[in-house]
């Protein structure tokens, strides 16, 4: 069942439209540890089924995994981000959508990424998003989340080149995410804790979990 859209959805969409051009110039290769997590994810899910990049931004992660042999498509809330993705990576399919709008068929996906994109979801939405995506995984399929680590909720008013924005960055401790993933019926595969990765000022976190292969 589809969720009701978050109250701030339109404001967040407009904000990412506003920063999209600067974002493309300012955000690039995440570094060796995040890249190694993506490589491992690709190896684990390749061949299990299609993979959804839920919050793909300008598409470079989707394209990276596509070149690793992953059958992937991306969605993003921001039409401007999707414009960039389609222009730069025509071999991958991209759509304008929010993860809160999706209700994939059970057992239809080999993997899902929430790669530094779900931290803008209101906290009360994240359990339902994780549960919805977990149900969509095939046995052995994985959900990988990259996000900002810490405690609290941080409203942002300017970002990516001092552009005015209106969104909240929700920080998560590793135990918070692992609890939600386990509650959704998944098994934790890896928990990687990283220092701040520019342009972020906060520590970072990558957690991957899988649908048990015998489920």
Order of alpha helices (4+ residues) and beta strands (2+ residues): alpha-alpha-beta-alpha-beta-alpha-beta-beta-alpha-beta-beta-beta-alpha-beta-beta
